[in-house]
Each structure stands twice: as structure tokens, then as C-alpha cells.
Amino acid sequence: MQTVTELFGSNVFDDRVMKANLSAKVYQSLKKTIDEGKPLDLSVANAVATAMKDWALSKGATHFTHWFQPLTGITAEKHDSFISPAPDGRVIMEFSGKELIQGEPDASSFPSGGIRATFEARGYTAWDPTSYAFIKGKTLCIPTAFCSYGGEALDKKTPLLRSMEALNTQAMRILKLFGKDDVKCVRTSVGPEQEYFLVDKAMFEKRRDLVCCGRTLFGAKPPKGQEMEDHYFGTIKPRVAAFMAELNEELWKLGVLAKTEHNEVAPAQHELAPIYTTTNVACDHNQLMMEIMQRIATKHGLACLLHEKPFAGVNGSGKHNNWSMATDTGVNLLSPGDTPHENAQFLLFLCAVIKAVDDYQDLLRISVATAGNDHRLGANEAPPAVVSIFLGDELTAILEAIEKDLPYAGKEKTTLKLGVDVLPKFPRDTTDRNRTSPFAFTGNKFEFRMLGSANSISCTNIMLNSAVAESLKTYADRLEKAEDFSSALHDMIKKTIKDHKRILFNGNGYDDKWIKEAEKRGLCNYRTTPDCMPHLLDKKNVDMLTSHKVFTEKELESRCEIMLDNYCKTVVIEANTMSDMVRKQILPAVEKYLGEVSKTSVYKQQFVPTVSCAYEKETVLRLSALTESIFLSCKELEEAVIRLAECKNTIEESYAIRDTVLGKMSALRVAVDEAETMTAEEYWPFPSYCDLLFGVR
């Protein structure tokens, strides 16, 4: 049996494999491409392709694919075998540098948001050498970018790589001013914590809403939810533990740094957190993680739910995006050191993030906007829709001292007294955790908590990288012209603190008083996707993103259209599923039970006239009223969906959904959920919340 160290990365064409299978000259040339962005020579590509093919064949692979991330939010792949015909009728196994570098999938059926017409089918996949190739099943997967025939990005990876390069360019300008001439590049790093639910597969398949929508559209509150707070970090059930063990093995084989696993707050909810790595690799790994979670769950008779809010009344699932910046020399630019008030470089990069989040808070909100996440944001397990930054007491005090030109006295680290002599003493962190903050500093990184569990992490990191790049550019433009660097640096940090302190908030983000205070401060509060998405095309956002060449204006217009279209389609599918369940399952079931209760009432009145029929009478009256309400509410919902066809564009349709359709869906659910509480269990057509949340033992 292989040890973890032997298992880790065994299915990845990583640096160890490249060093062992490539000549020194080819290896060095490829490393320059990976580390410094140098162009890749075709002869080098041919050598790499041959070595990659031979390694893949030795692992049992028969096919290769350019593995990419279109604007669907999931991954895509088209498999080609390595076989090529030989003159004697046999086949040989071939793979060229040209096939490695570029592929040509059919791009016609992927979302483009109007970038190209359906008949303009050609698109290209281009190898991303900074993300290692890997084997999945019997296929060699080559991470790639995806663009149209005209060169426009049709994926999430291309803008992500552009944003990383934009931040690198501006950060290098700043570091040069600090005399860091040994630094060759700055990379952003991410560690996305993945939350998810596990339910019994057989029960999952009986719920049409879970199968079609990923979340329950109906469901009465169970007798027990998460009130006892006994699931969080609780003992992991054997069936779940077996799933987690196999999941870890599969992820480790693919070089995914799966580290921490535990039960989350809600029943049936869990979390898997990796060690953070370079942003584009972290994005690839997270997409793999979600895919493999669902595949492994099926093997264990489970269904993995990645929706942000699969159950009403209990916590939904997020994906906390832990983000930082580091140099190739190993220096974390967001590490304060022992005396952050004396660390000018740290303070400047910290201020760059503060300025970026304040200036582009709308872009961060847009980056997490989906129909699913709208149900989660603002609930008591997720941050509000208002973006703010938590820094903790010490950093806040440092910034206040700088703003007011006062000396910072500093605080000695306090030793926590645990009251048990056998336990070791340790210094208390100067920054507590704030689970209500959307954007919290956690020691040497920022944790962005608004991201939904089903989302790709690309969009969030594109916006974050780009916004910080813009802040650094502003700083570099001024500091490079300054006659007195130290004085200009001090003034710039002080100005940033004064201009952007409105975004800083260390209190309770769930408090209604904060929402009112945030509005007074002029912070954005976009509660829904239709509220925020059109702001992607605001002039300041278009100007910033195009100036750093992260997006073209045409690409931004396409993203706005695609995301709103996705929102509309998601809600319409949910509405149609509700109607389908009501007409084909719920109303027939309630009517059948109603008929049985009515028969019992008649029987009692005829044969046992002295016995009261209070239960039967009340049940018949209430269920009769509810069936009427369900039927009428269902009709109103269907009519509201039909009227969406009258909308002139996607924005108008999204507003109609927000203002009308969602309300009709909510009204229908209220009536159905009450009917569930009054209908005998054996008549109800699908598993209840209690079955789903506590069914995995």
C-alpha cells in the first residue's frame, strides 16, 4: 500500500516528473516559460509532448484532452486518443507539440454573451504551462485557456491569468522602490475552503427539486435542525468518513493539497480545506475537487450537494477565499511581522487592498452574484451583501495612529491563561476572527467569505487581483515621481486611511444597525443579482478592467449578459420544477390523504356517532383550504413565468423575476410546507427534511 507521500502527485506531470523525463536544456526552457512567461519554442513543446505522452501511457492513459473552464462555471473536455495509423495496418501512439499547445473544440454551444454567433463555431484552447497536466481515469488532462476565433476570452481562466499578470506588473514596480531587486515576480495565492452537504443518494433521487435544481424548493421545518449546535466539529459518521478517506486519496493523487476536513454547522454539512497555492492552480484544483466530490459520493451511496442553500432554515454553504500575495523569494507581502507599524512595505500593500476593496466593492459583490448565493448572503451563516473589511483591534489602532500623526504605543502580546497547568501557554493572536465580515484580515492573508460553494473561484480573484493592481499602479505612479520617497510614502498611506476608512468595520455584520450605518457611509448594498450585475458595465469598472487588459469592453458586456441570463434560467427552471412537483406529486398526494380522512369522518359519524370527529373535521377544512391555495398559487406562478417572454431584454427579465416570480415561488412554498405538516408521512410523495438531514448514519 502506498504511503501518502508516495501517493501525492502520482497522477500529475509535475516538476519532479518533468525533471526526470526531460533533457536539462528542455527542462530549463520550460521552467523559464512557467516562471518568467518566456515564449515556448515549438521544438521544446515537441519534446515536452513526447515525454508527457510516454508518462501518460505508462500510467494506463489512452486519451488526452484540453481541460478548460468555459463560462458555464464548470469544466469541459473533448477526448482524443493517442493512436495514429501505421503503414502496416497497426497503430502507433503519437502526441505532438502542436497538439499540446493548441486545440480546436467546437465553441458553438458554449455561452458567449453575444461575442460570436452560433454559426461561428471555431474556438481555441491554449495550454497553460503554469498548471500541471494530470491523469483522470484513462485521460491525460492538459489545463488550458479557451478563446474564440477572434481572440476573445470565452473562459474564466484567461482573464484570471491576465489579472495575475496585471498585479505582478504593478507589485514589481512597488518592490523596486523598496530596493527589492532580487524579486522576479509576485504571485497571488489562494486557499478556498469548500463547504458541502452529503445526503443519501436514494433519497436524493426521489426529490425532483434536488435532481433538477440542486436545492429543495419545498420542505417543512424538521423537529430538529441545528439548534443544539452538536454537529459542528462533531464525530464524523463512518459512512462520511469512508467518503472523506477516498476523496482525500483521489485528490492527493492529483496533487491537490487537501488538508482539513470536519463537520460543519448544519446537519449533513461538511467542509474540506486545502493548503493555499498559486491562484490559477488553486482554481483548477477547486474545480477538480467539486467534480471528484460528486463522483466519490455516488460510489458511497451518497449525493454531494454544492448548492449555496440546499435547505431552508439551516446554514447554507460558502467557499471562503483565503487570498494573499507573495514574491518568488518566499516573502508574503501581507505578513505584518512583529512590528507592523514599522513595516512600511506591509502597510503600503495593506492600504492597497483597503483602497481596492473600497473603490471596487461593487465588483467584489458582482463576483459572487448568483441565484443560489442570493438565498445565502445576509443569512446568519454568511456575510451580508454589504462589503466591508475587518482588520482587528491592533491594525485598526495602527492605522488610526498614522491617520492622526500620533505615536503608536503598541501592545504586548498577551499570554492566554487557560486555567489548566498541563496545557502549554501560548501568545494570543492580535487579531480575533470575525465570522460576520465579508473580507477579514486573518494574520497574513484576507479571507473573502461571500463566495458561494458552487461558484468557480476565478471571478472573485479576477476582480480582487485587478482592483489591487489598480491601487498599486496609483501608488507607483506617484512614488516613482516623488522627490522624497519616505515622505511621499507616509503621506500616501495616511491619505488612503483617511479616504477609505469607511470600508473598515470590526463589529457584528449581522446587526441591522450596521446595515443602516453602512448606507450612511455610502457603501453598496446590492441584495440580489439583478441589483448588482448591471454595475459591471459602470464606466469606472470598465475603465479599470480594460486598462489592465484583464477584459475587453466586449468581453465585459458578454459576462454581464451571461450572468444575468444564467440567473434568469436558474430561477425559471426552479419555478417550472415547483409547478411540476405540485401538479404531479403534491396535490395528488394531499387529495388522496384528504379523501382517506373524509372517509374516516363519514364512517365515525355513521357507526360511532358518540365519538368526536374534531381531528378529521379540522384536517379536512384546513387541507381543503390549502389545496385551493396551492392550486391557485401554482397557477399564478405559471402565469408569471409565461409573462417573462414579454420582457425586452435580460436585465428587464431579471427585474421581473426579482420583483414578481420569486414572491410567487415563496407564496407557493408556504402553502405546500404547511400541507406537509398536516399530511400523513406515508402519503407525502418524497423524503422530508428530517429524512434528508439525518438520513446518513
GUTI-380210 format. One record per residue (C-alpha): residue number from 1; residue in three letters; x, y, z. Coordinates in steps of 0.5 Angstrom, whole numbers, plus 500, padded with zeros to 3 digits. Each point is the difference from the previous one (the first is absolute). Example, Ala and Ser with C-alpha at 12.3 -4.5 7.8 and 13.67 -1.06 7.14 Angstrom:
<nodes>
1, ala, 525, 491, 516
2, ser, 502, 507, 498
</nodes>
This chain:
<nodes>
1, met, 500, 500, 500
2, gln, 503, 507, 498
3, thr, 501, 505, 505
4, val, 497, 507, 500
5, thr, 507, 503, 498
6, glu, 500, 494, 494
7, leu, 493, 502, 498
8, phe, 500, 507, 500
9, gly, 501, 503, 493
10, ser, 501, 493, 497
11, asn, 495, 502, 494
12, val, 503, 506, 499
13, phe, 505, 502, 495
14, asp, 503, 505, 505
15, asp, 507, 503, 501
16, arg, 503, 493, 502
17, val, 498, 496, 494
18, met, 502, 506, 495
19, lys, 507, 500, 503
20, ala, 500, 492, 500
21, asn, 498, 500, 493
22, leu, 502, 506, 496
23, ser, 507, 502, 498
24, ala, 504, 505, 504
25, lys, 499, 505, 494
26, val, 493, 499, 499
27, tyr, 498, 500, 508
28, gln, 504, 507, 501
29, ser, 496, 503, 494
30, leu, 493, 497, 502
31, lys, 502, 503, 507
32, lys, 501, 507, 497
33, thr, 493, 500, 497
34, ile, 497, 498, 506
35, asp, 504, 504, 505
36, glu, 501, 506, 496
37, gly, 495, 500, 494
38, lys, 505, 499, 495
39, pro, 497, 497, 493
40, leu, 501, 493, 499
41, asp, 503, 497, 494
42, leu, 497, 495, 495
43, ser, 506, 495, 501
44, val, 499, 501, 508
45, ala, 493, 499, 499
46, asn, 501, 493, 496
47, ala, 505, 498, 505
48, val, 495, 501, 506
49, ala, 494, 497, 496
50, thr, 504, 494, 499
51, ala, 502, 499, 507
52, met, 493, 502, 502
53, lys, 497, 494, 496
54, asp, 505, 495, 502
55, trp, 499, 501, 507
56, ala, 492, 500, 499
57, leu, 501, 494, 496
58, ser, 504, 497, 506
59, lys, 494, 502, 504
60, gly, 495, 496, 496
61, ala, 497, 506, 497
62, thr, 497, 499, 492
63, his, 498, 507, 499
64, phe, 502, 507, 501
65, thr, 495, 507, 501
66, his, 501, 507, 500
67, trp, 496, 501, 507
68, phe, 497, 507, 500
69, gln, 495, 504, 504
70, pro, 495, 504, 496
71, leu, 495, 505, 502
72, thr, 495, 494, 503
73, gly, 504, 500, 506
74, ile, 502, 493, 500
75, thr, 506, 497, 496
76, ala, 500, 497, 493
77, glu, 504, 495, 496
78, lys, 500, 496, 493
79, his, 504, 494, 500
80, asp, 504, 498, 494
81, ser, 504, 493, 500
82, phe, 508, 500, 499
83, ile, 499, 495, 495
84, ser, 502, 501, 493
85, pro, 500, 496, 494
86, ala, 507, 496, 498
87, pro, 501, 498, 492
88, asp, 499, 492, 502
89, gly, 493, 501, 503
90, arg, 502, 501, 507
91, val, 500, 506, 504
92, ile, 506, 504, 504
93, met, 499, 505, 506
94, glu, 501, 507, 498
95, phe, 499, 507, 503
96, ser, 504, 506, 497
97, gly, 502, 507, 503
98, lys, 494, 503, 496
99, glu, 495, 495, 503
100, leu, 503, 502, 507
101, ile, 500, 508, 498
102, gln, 493, 501, 497
103, gly, 494, 496, 499
104, glu, 493, 502, 496
105, pro, 494, 498, 503
106, asp, 493, 501, 498
107, ala, 499, 507, 503
108, ser, 493, 501, 497
109, ser, 496, 497, 506
110, phe, 503, 504, 506
111, pro, 498, 506, 503
112, ser, 503, 506, 496
113, gly, 495, 506, 502
114, gly, 500, 502, 493
115, ile, 507, 500, 499
116, arg, 499, 496, 494
117, ala, 494, 497, 496
118, thr, 498, 492, 501
119, phe, 503, 499, 493
120, glu, 507, 503, 501
121, ala, 502, 493, 504
122, arg, 507, 501, 500
123, gly, 504, 501, 506
124, tyr, 507, 498, 503
125, thr, 502, 497, 506
126, ala, 507, 502, 502
127, trp, 505, 496, 505
128, asp, 501, 504, 507
129, pro, 507, 497, 502
130, thr, 500, 503, 507
131, ser, 494, 495, 502
132, tyr, 503, 493, 499
133, ala, 497, 495, 496
134, phe, 497, 494, 503
135, ile, 496, 493, 499
136, lys, 493, 499, 502
137, gly, 498, 493, 498
138, lys, 503, 498, 494
139, thr, 501, 507, 497
140, leu, 505, 505, 500
141, cys, 497, 507, 502
142, ile, 504, 506, 498
143, pro, 498, 506, 503
144, thr, 498, 506, 495
145, ala, 497, 506, 499
146, phe, 495, 501, 495
147, cys, 498, 506, 495
148, ser, 496, 501, 494
149, tyr, 503, 500, 492
150, gly, 500, 508, 501
151, gly, 505, 499, 506
152, glu, 494, 502, 506
153, ala, 500, 496, 506
154, leu, 495, 495, 501
155, asp, 502, 497, 506
156, lys, 502, 502, 508
157, lys, 507, 498, 499
158, thr, 502, 505, 495
159, pro, 498, 507, 504
160, leu, 503, 496, 506
161, leu, 507, 500, 497
162, arg, 499, 507, 498
163, ser, 498, 502, 507
164, met, 506, 497, 503
165, glu, 505, 503, 495
166, ala, 497, 507, 501
167, leu, 501, 499, 507
168, asn, 507, 497, 499
169, thr, 502, 506, 496
170, gln, 498, 506, 505
171, ala, 502, 496, 506
172, met, 507, 499, 497
173, arg, 500, 508, 499
174, ile, 499, 501, 507
175, leu, 505, 495, 503
176, lys, 505, 503, 495
177, leu, 499, 507, 504
178, phe, 501, 496, 506
179, gly, 507, 497, 497
180, lys, 498, 493, 500
181, asp, 504, 499, 493
182, asp, 500, 492, 501
183, val, 493, 499, 500
184, lys, 498, 498, 493
185, cys, 492, 499, 500
186, val, 495, 501, 505
187, arg, 494, 495, 500
188, thr, 493, 500, 504
189, ser, 499, 493, 504
190, val, 493, 498, 502
191, gly, 497, 494, 504
192, pro, 493, 499, 499
193, glu, 496, 497, 506
194, gln, 495, 495, 497
195, glu, 493, 499, 503
196, tyr, 495, 495, 498
197, phe, 494, 495, 502
198, leu, 500, 493, 500
199, val, 493, 496, 499
200, asp, 498, 493, 499
201, lys, 500, 499, 492
202, ala, 494, 496, 500
203, met, 496, 506, 504
204, phe, 503, 505, 495
205, glu, 498, 496, 494
206, lys, 492, 501, 503
207, arg, 501, 507, 500
208, arg, 499, 503, 494
209, asp, 502, 507, 502
210, leu, 507, 498, 502
211, val, 501, 496, 494
212, cys, 498, 506, 495
213, cys, 502, 506, 505
214, gly, 505, 498, 505
215, arg, 496, 502, 505
216, thr, 493, 499, 504
217, leu, 494, 504, 497
218, phe, 495, 497, 506
219, gly, 502, 498, 507
220, ala, 496, 501, 506
221, lys, 505, 501, 506
222, pro, 502, 494, 504
223, pro, 499, 499, 507
224, lys, 508, 501, 501
225, gly, 504, 504, 496
226, gln, 507, 503, 502
227, glu, 497, 503, 507
228, met, 504, 495, 504
229, glu, 507, 502, 497
230, asp, 502, 493, 500
231, his, 502, 499, 493
232, tyr, 506, 505, 499
233, phe, 507, 496, 501
234, gly, 496, 494, 503
235, thr, 502, 493, 499
236, ile, 500, 498, 492
237, lys, 495, 495, 499
238, pro, 503, 493, 497
239, arg, 497, 501, 493
240, val, 502, 507, 499
241, ala, 507, 498, 503
242, ala, 501, 495, 495
243, phe, 498, 505, 494
244, met, 505, 505, 503
245, ala, 505, 495, 500
246, glu, 499, 498, 493
247, leu, 499, 507, 498
248, asn, 507, 502, 503
249, glu, 504, 495, 496
250, glu, 497, 502, 494
251, leu, 501, 507, 501
252, trp, 507, 498, 502
253, lys, 502, 496, 494
254, leu, 498, 507, 496
255, gly, 505, 504, 504
256, val, 494, 504, 504
257, leu, 502, 502, 507
258, ala, 494, 497, 504
259, lys, 502, 502, 507
260, thr, 494, 501, 505
261, glu, 493, 496, 500
262, his, 495, 501, 505
263, asn, 492, 500, 501
264, glu, 497, 507, 499
265, val, 495, 503, 504
266, ala, 493, 498, 496
267, pro, 499, 492, 501
268, ala, 502, 496, 494
269, gln, 505, 506, 498
270, his, 508, 500, 500
271, glu, 506, 503, 498
272, leu, 506, 499, 496
273, ala, 506, 505, 500
274, pro, 507, 500, 496
275, ile, 506, 503, 502
276, tyr, 500, 506, 495
277, thr, 504, 500, 494
278, thr, 501, 505, 494
279, thr, 493, 503, 498
280, asn, 500, 496, 493
281, val, 502, 494, 502
282, ala, 495, 500, 506
283, cys, 494, 502, 496
284, asp, 502, 494, 496
285, his, 500, 496, 506
286, asn, 494, 502, 503
287, gln, 496, 498, 493
288, leu, 503, 493, 501
289, met, 498, 500, 507
290, met, 493, 501, 499
291, glu, 500, 495, 494
292, ile, 503, 495, 504
293, met, 496, 501, 506
294, gln, 494, 499, 496
295, arg, 503, 493, 497
296, ile, 502, 497, 506
297, ala, 494, 502, 504
298, thr, 496, 496, 495
299, lys, 505, 494, 501
300, his, 498, 500, 507
301, gly, 492, 501, 499
302, leu, 500, 507, 502
303, ala, 499, 506, 496
304, cys, 504, 506, 501
305, leu, 496, 507, 500
306, leu, 504, 506, 498
307, his, 495, 505, 499
308, glu, 500, 506, 505
309, lys, 494, 499, 503
310, pro, 497, 493, 499
311, phe, 496, 500, 506
312, ala, 496, 506, 503
313, gly, 500, 501, 508
314, val, 507, 498, 501
315, asn, 507, 502, 497
316, gly, 502, 501, 493
317, ser, 507, 498, 497
318, gly, 505, 505, 498
319, lys, 507, 500, 498
320, his, 505, 504, 504
321, asn, 505, 503, 495
322, asn, 507, 501, 504
323, trp, 504, 505, 496
324, ser, 507, 502, 500
325, met, 506, 503, 496
326, ala, 507, 497, 501
327, thr, 506, 501, 496
328, asp, 504, 495, 496
329, thr, 505, 500, 506
330, gly, 495, 498, 505
331, val, 498, 507, 503
332, asn, 493, 500, 502
333, leu, 498, 508, 499
334, leu, 494, 499, 504
335, ser, 504, 498, 506
336, pro, 501, 505, 505
337, gly, 506, 498, 504
338, asp, 501, 501, 508
339, thr, 499, 508, 499
340, pro, 495, 501, 494
341, his, 500, 508, 502
342, glu, 507, 500, 498
343, asn, 500, 496, 494
344, ala, 498, 505, 494
345, gln, 500, 495, 495
346, phe, 495, 496, 503
347, leu, 496, 506, 502
348, leu, 500, 502, 493
349, phe, 498, 493, 497
350, leu, 494, 500, 505
351, cys, 498, 507, 498
352, ala, 500, 498, 493
353, val, 495, 494, 502
354, ile, 496, 505, 504
355, lys, 499, 505, 494
356, ala, 499, 495, 495
357, val, 494, 497, 504
358, asp, 497, 507, 502
359, asp, 501, 502, 493
360, tyr, 497, 494, 496
361, gln, 496, 497, 506
362, asp, 494, 499, 494
363, leu, 505, 496, 496
364, leu, 501, 495, 506
365, arg, 492, 499, 501
366, ile, 499, 499, 493
367, ser, 506, 495, 500
368, val, 496, 496, 505
369, ala, 493, 501, 497
370, thr, 495, 494, 498
371, ala, 493, 498, 501
372, gly, 503, 495, 505
373, asn, 504, 505, 504
374, asp, 495, 505, 501
375, his, 496, 495, 504
376, arg, 506, 499, 505
377, leu, 503, 507, 500
378, gly, 497, 504, 506
379, ala, 498, 494, 504
380, asn, 503, 498, 507
381, glu, 505, 496, 497
382, ala, 503, 504, 495
383, pro, 502, 508, 499
384, pro, 495, 505, 498
385, ala, 500, 502, 493
386, val, 504, 507, 502
387, val, 507, 499, 499
388, ser, 505, 502, 506
389, ile, 507, 499, 503
390, phe, 501, 497, 507
391, leu, 508, 502, 502
392, gly, 499, 498, 507
393, asp, 502, 505, 506
394, glu, 508, 500, 499
395, leu, 500, 502, 493
396, thr, 494, 505, 501
397, ala, 504, 503, 505
398, ile, 506, 501, 496
399, leu, 496, 503, 494
400, glu, 497, 505, 505
401, ala, 506, 502, 503
402, ile, 503, 501, 493
403, glu, 494, 504, 497
404, lys, 500, 505, 506
405, asp, 508, 500, 500
406, leu, 500, 497, 507
407, pro, 506, 495, 503
408, tyr, 497, 493, 500
409, ala, 502, 498, 507
410, gly, 499, 492, 498
411, lys, 497, 495, 504
412, glu, 504, 494, 504
413, lys, 497, 493, 497
414, thr, 496, 497, 506
415, thr, 501, 493, 502
416, leu, 493, 497, 501
417, lys, 499, 496, 507
418, leu, 497, 494, 498
419, gly, 499, 498, 508
420, val, 503, 493, 499
421, asp, 507, 499, 501
422, val, 501, 494, 496
423, leu, 498, 505, 494
424, pro, 506, 504, 496
425, lys, 500, 507, 501
426, phe, 500, 504, 493
427, pro, 499, 507, 498
428, arg, 493, 502, 498
429, asp, 499, 503, 493
430, thr, 500, 507, 499
431, thr, 494, 499, 495
432, asp, 494, 496, 502
433, arg, 495, 497, 495
434, asn, 494, 504, 497
435, arg, 496, 495, 497
436, thr, 495, 505, 498
437, ser, 505, 504, 496
438, pro, 500, 499, 492
439, phe, 507, 502, 500
440, ala, 504, 499, 506
441, phe, 508, 500, 501
442, thr, 502, 494, 504
443, gly, 507, 501, 501
444, asn, 504, 499, 494
445, lys, 494, 500, 495
446, phe, 493, 502, 498
447, glu, 494, 496, 501
448, phe, 494, 501, 495
449, arg, 494, 497, 503
450, met, 495, 502, 495
451, leu, 502, 495, 494
452, gly, 494, 494, 499
453, ser, 502, 493, 501
454, ala, 498, 498, 493
455, asn, 504, 506, 497
456, ser, 507, 500, 496
457, ile, 505, 504, 504
458, ser, 502, 503, 494
459, cys, 495, 506, 499
460, thr, 502, 502, 507
461, asn, 507, 500, 499
462, ile, 500, 503, 494
463, met, 496, 506, 503
464, leu, 505, 500, 506
465, asn, 506, 500, 496
466, ser, 498, 505, 495
467, ala, 498, 505, 506
468, val, 506, 499, 504
469, ala, 504, 501, 493
470, glu, 497, 507, 499
471, ser, 501, 502, 507
472, leu, 508, 498, 500
473, lys, 500, 504, 493
474, thr, 497, 506, 503
475, tyr, 506, 500, 506
476, ala, 505, 498, 495
477, asp, 499, 506, 495
478, arg, 500, 505, 506
479, leu, 506, 497, 504
480, glu, 504, 499, 493
481, lys, 500, 508, 499
482, ala, 501, 501, 508
483, glu, 506, 504, 502
484, asp, 500, 498, 507
485, phe, 497, 492, 500
486, ser, 500, 500, 507
487, ser, 496, 506, 501
488, ala, 495, 498, 494
489, leu, 499, 493, 502
490, his, 498, 503, 507
491, asp, 495, 505, 497
492, met, 497, 495, 495
493, ile, 499, 494, 506
494, lys, 497, 506, 504
495, lys, 495, 502, 494
496, thr, 498, 493, 499
497, ile, 498, 499, 507
498, lys, 496, 507, 500
499, asp, 497, 499, 493
500, his, 498, 492, 501
501, lys, 499, 499, 508
502, arg, 492, 500, 498
503, ile, 501, 493, 498
504, leu, 503, 498, 507
505, phe, 496, 496, 505
506, asn, 501, 496, 505
507, gly, 493, 499, 503
508, asn, 495, 495, 499
509, gly, 498, 500, 493
510, tyr, 493, 496, 501
511, asp, 498, 506, 504
512, asp, 494, 505, 497
513, lys, 504, 506, 503
514, trp, 506, 498, 496
515, ile, 496, 500, 493
516, lys, 497, 507, 502
517, glu, 507, 502, 501
518, ala, 503, 497, 494
519, glu, 495, 504, 496
520, lys, 501, 507, 504
521, arg, 508, 498, 498
522, gly, 498, 500, 492
523, leu, 501, 492, 500
524, cys, 497, 496, 495
525, asn, 494, 495, 502
526, tyr, 498, 496, 494
527, arg, 496, 495, 503
528, thr, 498, 496, 493
529, thr, 504, 498, 494
530, pro, 495, 505, 496
531, asp, 502, 505, 504
532, cys, 508, 500, 499
533, met, 501, 496, 494
534, pro, 499, 506, 495
535, his, 505, 504, 504
536, leu, 505, 496, 497
537, leu, 500, 505, 494
538, asp, 500, 506, 504
539, lys, 506, 505, 497
540, lys, 505, 499, 506
541, asn, 499, 493, 500
542, val, 501, 499, 492
543, asp, 506, 505, 500
544, met, 504, 497, 505
545, leu, 499, 493, 498
546, thr, 501, 502, 493
547, ser, 506, 504, 501
548, his, 504, 494, 504
549, lys, 498, 496, 494
550, val, 496, 495, 504
551, phe, 494, 500, 496
552, thr, 498, 504, 493
553, glu, 494, 504, 501
554, lys, 496, 495, 495
555, glu, 502, 494, 505
556, leu, 497, 504, 506
557, glu, 494, 501, 496
558, ser, 500, 493, 499
559, arg, 501, 498, 507
560, cys, 494, 504, 502
561, glu, 495, 497, 495
562, ile, 503, 493, 502
563, met, 499, 501, 508
564, leu, 493, 503, 499
565, asp, 498, 495, 495
566, asn, 502, 495, 505
567, tyr, 496, 503, 506
568, cys, 494, 500, 496
569, lys, 501, 493, 497
570, thr, 501, 497, 507
571, val, 494, 503, 503
572, val, 495, 498, 494
573, ile, 503, 493, 501
574, glu, 498, 500, 507
575, ala, 493, 503, 499
576, asn, 499, 495, 495
577, thr, 502, 495, 505
578, met, 496, 502, 505
579, ser, 494, 500, 495
580, asp, 501, 493, 498
581, met, 501, 498, 507
582, val, 494, 503, 502
583, arg, 495, 497, 495
584, lys, 503, 493, 499
585, gln, 502, 499, 507
586, ile, 498, 504, 506
587, leu, 493, 502, 498
588, pro, 498, 493, 498
589, ala, 503, 497, 507
590, val, 497, 505, 504
591, glu, 493, 499, 497
592, lys, 501, 492, 501
593, tyr, 501, 501, 507
594, leu, 494, 505, 501
595, gly, 496, 495, 497
596, glu, 502, 495, 505
597, val, 499, 505, 506
598, ser, 493, 502, 497
599, lys, 498, 492, 499
600, thr, 502, 499, 507
601, ser, 496, 506, 503
602, val, 494, 497, 496
603, tyr, 501, 493, 503
604, lys, 500, 503, 507
605, gln, 494, 504, 499
606, gln, 496, 494, 497
607, phe, 503, 495, 505
608, val, 502, 503, 506
609, pro, 496, 507, 501
610, thr, 502, 501, 507
611, val, 508, 501, 498
612, ser, 502, 507, 498
613, cys, 503, 501, 493
614, ala, 504, 506, 502
615, tyr, 506, 498, 497
616, glu, 497, 498, 494
617, lys, 496, 506, 499
618, glu, 506, 505, 501
619, thr, 504, 496, 496
620, val, 495, 500, 494
621, leu, 499, 507, 501
622, arg, 507, 502, 500
623, leu, 503, 496, 495
624, ser, 494, 501, 495
625, ala, 502, 508, 501
626, leu, 507, 498, 499
627, thr, 499, 496, 494
628, glu, 496, 506, 497
629, ser, 505, 505, 502
630, ile, 506, 495, 497
631, phe, 496, 500, 493
632, leu, 499, 507, 500
633, ser, 507, 502, 502
634, cys, 503, 495, 495
635, lys, 495, 503, 494
636, glu, 503, 507, 502
637, leu, 507, 498, 500
638, glu, 499, 496, 493
639, glu, 497, 507, 497
640, ala, 505, 504, 503
641, val, 505, 495, 496
642, ile, 497, 501, 494
643, arg, 500, 507, 500
644, leu, 507, 501, 500
645, ala, 500, 498, 493
646, glu, 497, 508, 499
647, cys, 507, 503, 503
648, lys, 504, 503, 495
649, asn, 507, 498, 503
650, thr, 504, 496, 505
651, ile, 500, 506, 505
652, glu, 492, 501, 500
653, glu, 499, 493, 500
654, ser, 505, 499, 507
655, tyr, 496, 506, 503
656, ala, 493, 497, 498
657, ile, 503, 493, 504
658, arg, 502, 504, 506
659, asp, 494, 504, 501
660, thr, 495, 495, 498
661, val, 502, 493, 498
662, leu, 504, 499, 507
663, gly, 494, 502, 504
664, lys, 495, 496, 497
665, met, 505, 494, 501
666, ser, 500, 502, 507
667, ala, 493, 500, 501
668, leu, 499, 493, 497
669, arg, 505, 497, 504
670, val, 497, 503, 507
671, ala, 493, 496, 498
672, val, 504, 494, 498
673, asp, 504, 500, 506
674, glu, 494, 500, 505
675, ala, 497, 495, 496
676, glu, 506, 495, 501
677, thr, 499, 501, 508
678, met, 493, 498, 499
679, thr, 500, 494, 495
680, ala, 502, 493, 503
681, glu, 507, 498, 498
682, glu, 498, 494, 496
683, tyr, 496, 505, 495
684, trp, 506, 505, 500
685, pro, 503, 499, 493
686, phe, 507, 501, 501
687, pro, 505, 500, 506
688, ser, 499, 505, 506
689, tyr, 506, 505, 502
690, cys, 501, 495, 506
691, asp, 501, 494, 496
692, leu, 505, 504, 496
693, leu, 504, 504, 505
694, phe, 500, 494, 505
695, gly, 500, 494, 495
696, val, 507, 499, 499
697, arg, 502, 495, 506
</nodes>
